[in-house]
Amino acid sequence: METLVKNRIKAIKKGDQNAYAEIVEIYKNKVYQLCYRMLGNRHEAEDAAQEAFIRAYINIDTYNPNMKFSSWLYRIATNLSIDRIRKKKPDFYLDAEVSGTDGLTMYSQLASTEASPEDALESLELQETVQKAILKLPEKYRSVIVLKYIEELSLQEISEILDLPVGTVKTRIHRGREALRKQLGHL
């Protein structure tokens, strides 16, 4: 996969814009998921993912071919997400609790394709609870938790993406897990 991506990058540097479309196709879902886990909002995640691909294209000459392209791209997406978190003003989301419904959201009102609606609702509530807990973490812990447990990246990859020593990454993962454990202790 990395060889294919590196060949496409060479083509991009020679002016082939179609080669970049292939790279976007390969990484679009992973970058979107990373942004969504960081931001907790579909629209903001789409915007951040799109901006990450644009920035990567504009700055393709700064990419170091000795580094994994995915790590470089995830670093751009993570930094953009962190910037958005810092600039974020309170707003309203479709997945916010609907008043008078005892904790239900508009998403919980959607029909389920699952075999058991009860199981689907329990799973959705658990996912929402975990996502809310992740969103309450300070950004330095949130980014490592999302990259480690949601994106399933190695400590070395996280270290490269965040430009931190591996020891710092380990510490932040530990502290982030402890903070989540405190928040989710009732589960």
Backbone as CSV, one residue per row, in Angstrom:
resi,resn,N_x,N_y,N_z,CA_x,CA_y,CA_z,C_x,C_y,C_z
1,MET,0.834,-1.198,0.000,0.000,0.000,0.000,0.872,1.253,0.000
2,GLU,1.884,1.256,0.879,2.761,2.432,0.955,3.508,2.646,-0.364
3,THR,3.890,1.561,-1.031,4.591,1.683,-2.314,3.684,2.336,-3.349
4,LEU,2.427,1.899,-3.374,1.448,2.494,-4.289,1.291,3.984,-4.002
5,VAL,1.149,4.327,-2.732,0.976,5.726,-2.339,2.209,6.541,-2.727
6,LYS,3.388,6.009,-2.478,4.615,6.752,-2.810,4.748,6.949,-4.316
7,ASN,4.320,5.963,-5.100,4.333,6.122,-6.559,3.347,7.208,-6.989
8,ARG,2.190,7.253,-6.335,1.191,8.279,-6.647,1.718,9.674,-6.270
9,ILE,2.451,9.765,-5.190,3.007,11.051,-4.754,4.026,11.548,-5.784
10,LYS,4.828,10.640,-6.300,5.779,11.029,-7.352,5.031,11.575,-8.564
11,ALA,3.920,10.919,-8.912,3.118,11.372,-10.057,2.507,12.748,-9.778
12,ILE,2.076,12.964,-8.541,1.493,14.267,-8.157,2.545,15.363,-8.312
13,LYS,3.732,15.081,-7.844,4.801,16.080,-7.926,5.156,16.410,-9.372
14,LYS,4.834,15.486,-10.288,5.069,15.728,-11.709,3.856,16.397,-12.359
15,GLY,2.792,16.655,-11.566,1.645,17.385,-12.088,0.399,16.559,-12.360
16,ASP,0.383,15.282,-12.023,-0.780,14.416,-12.271,-1.779,14.549,-11.122
17,GLN,-2.832,15.351,-11.316,-3.826,15.580,-10.265,-4.702,14.354,-10.022
18,ASN,-4.881,13.516,-11.039,-5.687,12.307,-10.871,-5.066,11.335,-9.873
19,ALA,-3.759,11.362,-9.752,-3.079,10.491,-8.799,-3.486,10.843,-7.369
20,TYR,-3.743,12.107,-7.122,-4.150,12.504,-5.768,-5.555,12.004,-5.458
21,ALA,-6.409,11.934,-6.460,-7.763,11.412,-6.253,-7.708,9.975,-5.743
22,GLU,-6.753,9.204,-6.224,-6.588,7.830,-5.756,-6.165,7.796,-4.287
23,ILE,-5.287,8.705,-3.903,-4.848,8.771,-2.508,-6.017,9.155,-1.616
24,VAL,-6.805,10.130,-2.041,-7.982,10.539,-1.263,-8.914,9.349,-1.088
25,GLU,-9.133,8.593,-2.138,-10.027,7.427,-2.083,-9.520,6.402,-1.069
26,ILE,-8.216,6.213,-1.009,-7.629,5.236,-0.088,-7.827,5.659,1.370
27,TYR,-7.637,6.946,1.674,-7.591,7.398,3.062,-8.823,8.162,3.546
28,LYS,-9.800,8.418,2.681,-10.895,9.309,3.063,-11.668,8.828,4.284
29,ASN,-11.963,7.548,4.377,-12.746,7.053,5.516,-11.962,7.130,6.823
30,LYS,-10.691,6.760,6.782,-9.870,6.803,7.998,-9.701,8.236,8.507
31,VAL,-9.465,9.170,7.599,-9.273,10.570,7.995,-10.578,11.130,8.551
32,TYR,-11.696,10.819,7.898,-12.994,11.283,8.402,-13.252,10.727,9.800
33,GLN,-13.023,9.430,9.998,-13.256,8.818,11.309,-12.380,9.452,12.384
34,LEU,-11.141,9.716,12.051,-10.233,10.367,12.997,-10.794,11.739,13.390
35,CYS,-11.185,12.520,12.400,-11.730,13.858,12.671,-13.025,13.770,13.460
36,TYR,-13.868,12.801,13.119,-15.145,12.653,13.831,-14.917,12.300,15.295
37,ARG,-13.992,11.394,15.547,-13.705,11.009,16.935,-13.119,12.170,17.726
38,MET,-12.401,13.032,17.055,-11.819,14.193,17.739,-12.860,15.284,17.969
39,LEU,-13.741,15.491,16.986,-14.643,16.640,17.019,-16.059,16.302,17.487
40,GLY,-16.502,15.077,17.274,-17.821,14.665,17.739,-18.976,15.235,16.929
41,ASN,-18.696,15.755,15.754,-19.740,16.352,14.922,-19.463,15.973,13.476
42,ARG,-20.467,15.413,12.817,-20.284,14.910,11.453,-19.869,16.012,10.476
43,HIS,-20.564,17.155,10.542,-20.281,18.225,9.592,-18.883,18.812,9.797
44,GLU,-18.529,19.027,11.043,-17.187,19.548,11.312,-16.119,18.539,10.905
45,ALA,-16.407,17.258,11.128,-15.450,16.217,10.750,-15.269,16.180,9.235
46,GLU,-16.368,16.318,8.492,-16.265,16.354,7.029,-15.431,17.543,6.578
47,ASP,-15.686,18.700,7.175,-14.918,19.897,6.824,-13.437,19.730,7.152
48,ALA,-13.155,19.199,8.343,-11.761,19.030,8.767,-11.049,18.007,7.878
49,ALA,-11.737,16.923,7.534,-11.125,15.905,6.676,-10.823,16.480,5.292
50,GLN,-11.786,17.233,4.763,-11.575,17.838,3.452,-10.405,18.817,3.495
51,GLU,-10.353,19.618,4.547,-9.257,20.578,4.680,-7.911,19.855,4.831
52,ALA,-7.915,18.722,5.522,-6.671,17.952,5.683,-6.148,17.487,4.327
53,PHE,-7.050,17.006,3.472,-6.617,16.566,2.143,-6.128,17.741,1.293
54,ILE,-6.784,18.870,1.425,-6.354,20.058,0.675,-4.967,20.489,1.135
55,ARG,-4.773,20.544,2.451,-3.461,20.950,2.971,-2.375,19.968,2.572
56,ALA,-2.713,18.695,2.609,-1.722,17.688,2.219,-1.338,17.877,0.753
57,TYR,-2.307,18.157,-0.085,-2.024,18.355,-1.513,-1.156,19.590,-1.727
58,ILE,-1.535,20.684,-1.068,-0.789,21.936,-1.222,0.647,21.782,-0.727
59,ASN,0.814,21.020,0.348,2.134,20.886,0.969,2.814,19.559,0.644
60,ILE,2.422,18.916,-0.443,2.968,17.601,-0.784,4.493,17.638,-0.933
61,ASP,5.037,18.799,-1.287,6.493,18.912,-1.425,7.212,18.814,-0.081
62,THR,6.503,19.065,1.026,7.132,18.985,2.341,7.064,17.574,2.922
63,TYR,6.349,16.665,2.241,6.240,15.286,2.723,7.602,14.600,2.643
64,ASN,7.981,13.953,3.732,9.242,13.216,3.807,8.968,11.763,3.402
65,PRO,9.487,11.322,2.271,9.198,9.958,1.796,9.704,8.857,2.719
66,ASN,10.571,9.189,3.671,11.052,8.185,4.631,10.020,7.918,5.720
67,MET,9.004,8.745,5.801,7.937,8.608,6.795,6.715,7.994,6.109
68,LYS,5.893,7.286,6.872,4.664,6.742,6.290,3.752,7.901,5.893
69,PHE,3.172,7.839,4.709,2.277,8.902,4.253,1.062,9.012,5.161
70,SER,0.536,7.869,5.601,-0.654,7.897,6.456,-0.367,8.645,7.757
71,SER,0.806,8.461,8.322,1.157,9.177,9.555,1.208,10.680,9.314
72,TRP,1.770,11.066,8.200,1.861,12.491,7.845,0.460,13.073,7.660
73,LEU,-0.390,12.352,6.960,-1.760,12.804,6.713,-2.564,12.857,8.011
74,TYR,-2.420,11.833,8.866,-3.125,11.826,10.154,-2.659,12.976,11.042
75,ARG,-1.381,13.318,10.945,-0.867,14.434,11.735,-1.554,15.731,11.303
76,ILE,-1.700,15.925,9.998,-2.382,17.118,9.489,-3.827,17.138,9.992
77,ALA,-4.526,16.014,9.873,-5.935,15.934,10.299,-6.066,16.152,11.805
78,THR,-5.167,15.569,12.579,-5.211,15.734,14.036,-4.980,17.192,14.419
79,ASN,-3.987,17.817,13.807,-3.709,19.222,14.120,-4.880,20.123,13.740
80,LEU,-5.500,19.866,12.592,-6.668,20.654,12.191,-7.810,20.457,13.182
81,SER,-8.014,19.232,13.632,-9.075,18.958,14.600,-8.800,19.669,15.929
82,ILE,-7.560,19.628,16.362,-7.196,20.318,17.609,-7.422,21.822,17.465
83,ASP,-7.046,22.379,16.320,-7.289,23.806,16.077,-8.779,24.125,16.157
84,ARG,-9.603,23.271,15.572,-11.055,23.497,15.613,-11.593,23.403,17.038
85,ILE,-11.059,22.471,17.819,-11.495,22.337,19.214,-11.177,23.620,19.975
86,ARG,-9.993,24.148,19.752,-9.574,25.362,20.459,-10.421,26.576,20.079
87,LYS,-10.852,26.636,18.818,-11.618,27.787,18.339,-13.119,27.608,18.520
88,LYS,-13.514,26.427,18.933,-14.930,26.063,18.950,-15.737,26.930,19.910
89,LYS,-16.869,27.362,19.427,-17.832,28.088,20.242,-19.007,27.154,20.486
90,PRO,-19.730,27.342,21.581,-20.870,26.458,21.833,-21.877,26.527,20.686
91,ASP,-22.326,25.369,20.250,-23.352,25.306,19.228,-24.223,24.080,19.478
92,PHE,-25.150,23.827,18.607,-26.105,22.760,18.815,-25.910,21.680,17.770
93,TYR,-26.085,20.441,18.181,-25.888,19.306,17.309,-27.175,18.505,17.180
94,LEU,-27.271,17.808,16.083,-28.420,16.932,15.898,-28.423,15.787,16.901
95,ASP,-27.237,15.433,17.405,-27.201,14.345,18.372,-27.315,14.842,19.812
96,ALA,-27.712,16.127,19.966,-27.947,16.658,21.300,-29.259,16.076,21.842
97,GLU,-29.370,16.047,23.140,-30.566,15.496,23.782,-31.791,16.331,23.431
98,VAL,-32.882,15.648,23.092,-34.139,16.311,22.777,-34.865,16.570,24.094
99,SER,-35.225,17.826,24.337,-35.863,18.157,25.607,-37.194,17.433,25.742
100,GLY,-37.463,16.962,26.951,-38.720,16.281,27.234,-38.744,14.829,26.809
101,THR,-37.602,14.268,26.412,-37.591,12.877,25.952,-36.737,11.978,26.835
102,ASP,-36.332,12.461,27.976,-35.593,11.654,28.942,-34.317,11.043,28.361
103,GLY,-33.488,11.892,27.743,-32.174,11.473,27.285,-32.094,10.976,25.854
104,LEU,-33.169,11.005,25.103,-33.128,10.531,23.721,-32.637,11.623,22.782
105,THR,-32.022,11.211,21.691,-31.568,12.146,20.666,-32.340,11.861,19.392
106,MET,-32.185,12.740,18.409,-32.846,12.510,17.128,-32.302,11.237,16.475
107,TYR,-31.021,10.949,16.673,-30.456,9.727,16.099,-31.086,8.478,16.703
108,SER,-31.453,8.539,17.970,-32.058,7.363,18.589,-33.486,7.132,18.100
109,GLN,-34.047,8.101,17.377,-35.388,7.959,16.831,-35.393,7.274,15.468
110,LEU,-34.226,7.079,14.885,-34.131,6.462,13.559,-34.408,4.965,13.633
111,ALA,-34.989,4.425,12.569,-35.254,2.994,12.504,-33.942,2.232,12.415
112,SER,-33.895,1.097,13.069,-32.680,0.289,13.102,-32.756,-0.841,12.095
113,THR,-31.619,-1.157,11.502,-31.539,-2.303,10.600,-31.054,-3.539,11.354
114,GLU,-30.812,-3.400,12.639,-30.357,-4.502,13.471,-31.493,-5.498,13.695
115,ALA,-31.123,-6.726,14.017,-32.123,-7.755,14.289,-32.916,-7.427,15.550
116,SER,-32.257,-6.872,16.540,-32.912,-6.558,17.801,-32.824,-5.055,18.067
117,PRO,-33.941,-4.356,18.049,-33.918,-2.916,18.311,-33.386,-2.572,19.707
118,GLU,-33.652,-3.429,20.680,-33.168,-3.173,22.045,-31.638,-3.190,22.094
119,ASP,-31.059,-4.187,21.428,-29.589,-4.275,21.391,-28.975,-3.082,20.680
120,ALA,-29.599,-2.688,19.573,-29.080,-1.547,18.818,-29.129,-0.278,19.662
121,LEU,-30.207,-0.071,20.393,-30.345,1.116,21.231,-29.326,1.106,22.368
122,GLU,-29.143,-0.050,22.982,-28.150,-0.147,24.052,-26.747,0.143,23.525
123,SER,-26.449,-0.405,22.365,-25.142,-0.171,21.755,-24.957,1.301,21.413
124,LEU,-25.990,1.915,20.852,-25.933,3.334,20.500,-25.731,4.193,21.747
125,GLU,-26.462,3.869,22.809,-26.322,4.637,24.049,-24.920,4.479,24.629
126,LEU,-24.397,3.263,24.570,-23.042,3.035,25.071,-22.025,3.807,24.235
127,GLN,-22.180,3.767,22.906,-21.274,4.512,22.028,-21.357,6.001,22.303
128,GLU,-22.584,6.514,22.484,-22.747,7.943,22.762,-22.110,8.308,24.098
129,THR,-22.288,7.436,25.088,-21.704,7.684,26.409,-20.183,7.722,26.319
130,VAL,-19.612,6.763,25.611,-18.151,6.717,25.459,-17.667,7.930,24.655
131,GLN,-18.382,8.251,23.563,-17.987,9.403,22.740,-18.048,10.689,23.560
132,LYS,-19.099,10.854,24.366,-19.210,12.053,25.205,-18.062,12.109,26.214
133,ALA,-17.714,10.952,26.766,-16.604,10.906,27.717,-15.290,11.277,27.024
134,ILE,-15.097,10.785,25.801,-13.884,11.127,25.048,-13.848,12.622,24.770
135,LEU,-14.994,13.194,24.417,-15.046,14.628,24.107,-14.773,15.504,25.336
136,LYS,-14.989,14.951,26.536,-14.726,15.714,27.760,-13.242,15.712,28.137
137,LEU,-12.479,14.817,27.518,-11.049,14.755,27.829,-10.339,16.007,27.315
138,PRO,-9.300,16.441,28.014,-8.476,17.523,27.459,-7.915,17.059,26.107
139,GLU,-7.705,18.008,25.190,-7.317,17.656,23.819,-6.048,16.810,23.755
140,LYS,-5.098,17.021,24.670,-3.856,16.254,24.590,-4.092,14.775,24.908
141,TYR,-5.073,14.476,25.760,-5.409,13.084,26.044,-6.366,12.537,24.987
142,ARG,-7.288,13.376,24.533,-8.276,12.951,23.542,-7.578,12.471,22.275
143,SER,-6.587,13.230,21.798,-5.929,12.863,20.546,-5.230,11.509,20.655
144,VAL,-4.531,11.235,21.744,-3.834,9.950,21.851,-4.813,8.796,22.039
145,ILE,-5.892,9.007,22.776,-6.900,7.956,22.975,-7.553,7.601,21.640
146,VAL,-7.933,8.620,20.872,-8.571,8.363,19.573,-7.605,7.645,18.641
147,LEU,-6.369,8.112,18.573,-5.400,7.492,17.668,-5.059,6.060,18.091
148,LYS,-4.976,5.810,19.392,-4.591,4.481,19.879,-5.748,3.490,19.811
149,TYR,-6.899,3.851,20.353,-7.971,2.875,20.517,-9.031,2.910,19.424
150,ILE,-9.223,4.037,18.777,-10.216,4.092,17.705,-9.534,3.809,16.365
151,GLU,-8.418,4.484,16.111,-7.697,4.293,14.847,-6.723,3.116,14.903
152,GLU,-6.467,2.604,16.104,-5.608,1.435,16.326,-4.203,1.613,15.749
153,LEU,-3.636,2.794,15.988,-2.270,3.060,15.524,-1.272,2.635,16.586
154,SER,-0.048,2.376,16.156,1.006,1.995,17.098,1.499,3.238,17.840
155,LEU,2.207,2.990,18.932,2.768,4.103,19.705,3.731,4.920,18.841
156,GLN,4.496,4.232,18.009,5.455,4.927,17.142,4.726,5.829,16.146
157,GLU,3.642,5.321,15.558,2.877,6.131,14.601,2.259,7.347,15.294
158,ILE,1.733,7.138,16.481,1.148,8.254,17.235,2.229,9.278,17.558
159,SER,3.394,8.781,17.933,4.528,9.654,18.228,4.873,10.519,17.023
160,GLU,4.877,9.923,15.836,5.192,10.667,14.613,4.088,11.671,14.276
161,ILE,2.840,11.252,14.416,1.718,12.125,14.073,1.688,13.361,14.969
162,LEU,1.875,13.145,16.268,1.784,14.250,17.227,3.122,14.935,17.474
163,ASP,4.192,14.400,16.895,5.533,14.949,17.077,5.901,14.993,18.559
164,LEU,5.682,13.858,19.229,5.984,13.719,20.655,6.853,12.488,20.861
165,PRO,7.655,12.489,21.924,8.406,11.268,22.241,7.437,10.132,22.606
166,VAL,7.852,8.885,22.351,6.999,7.730,22.637,6.637,7.687,24.121
167,GLY,7.575,8.054,24.983,7.306,8.056,26.427,6.174,9.012,26.792
168,THR,6.143,10.173,26.160,5.073,11.142,26.403,3.742,10.584,25.912
169,VAL,3.767,9.915,24.774,2.550,9.299,24.234,2.013,8.267,25.219
170,LYS,2.908,7.416,25.749,2.498,6.397,26.713,1.882,7.035,27.954
171,THR,2.501,8.092,28.436,1.996,8.782,29.623,0.614,9.360,29.361
172,ARG,0.454,10.003,28.214,-0.843,10.609,27.890,-1.923,9.546,27.702
173,ILE,-1.563,8.415,27.115,-2.536,7.327,26.967,-2.959,6.832,28.347
174,HIS,-1.998,6.642,29.219,-2.308,6.168,30.572,-3.219,7.159,31.300
175,ARG,-2.857,8.427,31.259,-3.664,9.443,31.948,-5.038,9.610,31.304
176,GLY,-5.096,9.505,29.992,-6.378,9.578,29.296,-7.280,8.414,29.664
177,ARG,-6.694,7.213,29.744,-7.468,6.027,30.155,-7.985,6.185,31.578
178,GLU,-7.135,6.700,32.460,-7.560,6.898,33.841,-8.719,7.898,33.929
179,ALA,-8.613,8.967,33.150,-9.699,9.958,33.131,-10.989,9.341,32.590
180,LEU,-10.885,8.541,31.563,-12.068,7.852,31.013,-12.630,6.864,32.033
181,ARG,-11.754,6.149,32.707,-12.194,5.174,33.719,-13.000,5.884,34.815
182,LYS,-12.559,7.056,35.228,-13.290,7.818,36.247,-14.642,8.254,35.718
183,GLN,-14.683,8.737,34.466,-15.934,9.201,33.889,-16.915,8.063,33.637
184,LEU,-16.386,6.902,33.268,-17.243,5.769,32.891,-17.318,4.695,33.978
185,GLY,-16.930,5.055,35.178,-16.908,4.080,36.277,-18.261,3.448,36.560
186,HIS,-19.333,4.131,36.229,-20.673,3.620,36.507,-21.115,2.529,35.530
187,LEU,-20.358,2.309,34.456,-20.755,1.298,33.449,-20.325,-0.088,33.830
